């Protein structure tokens, strides 16, 4: 399963901050360290803030910091929320797709099991596990 760049950047921001406990960082600093667009990173940071995983401290000495302890931020939860519903094939869409073999095909079941296993693996880890 390939993660979107949005999810990749979200995880990078969280790991970056978790690896530097007690220190704040700016969007420019994080974007520069990963050589990614500040504009795109701003959208990611806004999303993470709305989700409660980041806090934005304004004023002198301000910046971004984790909104929760790294032990409380589940990797599976972050990926689920940033990726949205897993759609590994056309038949997973709400409309069910337009595949001629849908009535006899078991691929949906197999892929569904794979997605479930993917998230079960991620659910075993918190952000704190990614920085030690």
N, C-alpha and C positions, 0 to 999 in steps of 0.2 A: 504494500500500500504506500503510495507516494503522498506525503503531506504537502499541503499548499505552502507557498512562501509566507502567507499570513501566519500559519501555525508555527512554521520554522522560526520566524522572527519573534513571535510571542514567547516561545520556549527560550530563545536566545536572550531576550530581555530579562526574563525571570531568572535564568541561570546566572547571567551577568551580575544581577543585583544580589542574588543569594550567595554568590562567591565572594562578595565584598560586604559582609555584615557590618551594619552601623555606618555605612557610607552611602551617600546619595549620588546619583548620576543624572546627567542631562540627556535629553534625546540626542543632541549633537554629539556628545561624548560616545554614547552607545552606537549611534549610526557610524561614526568615524571608526570605531574599533572593529566593526564588522564590514565596513565599506559598503553600506547599504543606504538607500534614500531616506533622508530625514522626513520627507513628506509621507512616505509609506509607513515609516516607523511611528509617526505621530498617530496615524489611524490605529495601529496595533496597540500603542500605549493607551489611547483613549478607550479602546475596547477592554483592555486589561483593567483599567481603572473602574469602568462601569461594572465589571464583574467582581470587583473587590480585591483582586490580586495585587493591584498597585495602588500606591498613594502618591499624589502629587503635592509636594510641599512648596508653597510659594514664598517669594521674598528672598532676602539675602541668606545664602547658605541652603537655599531650597533645591529641589530636584525631585527625582523619582526614587521611591523606596518601595519595598514590598509592603503590601497591605495586610498580609498575614505572615505568620512564621512559616519558614520553608517546609517544616514538617506537616503543615496543614494544607499545603497546595498539592493536590493530587495531579500527577502527570496525565492520567487518563481523563480526568475532568477537564483539564486545559485543552487537550486534544479534541475531546468530544465537542466542547463549546466552540472552539475556533474552527473546526472542520465542518460542523453541522452534521446532518444525517449522512451516514455512510451509504454511498451509492456506487458499489464496485462494478455494477453492470446495469445496462438499460432496464432490465426487469425489476430493479429495485426502486424505480421511480414510482411516484404516487399513481401514475396512470398505468403502470405495469409494462410500459414499452410496447413495441409493435413487432415482437419477434414471432416468427412463424412456428418455432418449436417450443414455445412456452408451455403448452399443455403436457408435454412429455419430458421436458428438460429438468434435471435435478441440480443444474449448476447453481441456481439461486440458493439452494439449501447448503451446498458446499461452500460457496462464497460467504453466506451468512454465518456459517460456523467459523470460517477463517476470520471474519471481522470480529466476531465475539471473542475469539482467542487473542486477537491483537489487543483489544481493549482490556481483557483480563490481565494480560501481561503488563500493560501500562498502569493498570489500577494497583499493581503491587508496589508502585514507586511514588514517592513524594519528591518535591523539588529538592529537598535536603539530600536525597539519595544521589542526585545528579551532580553534586558539587563536592563530594568527599571521596 
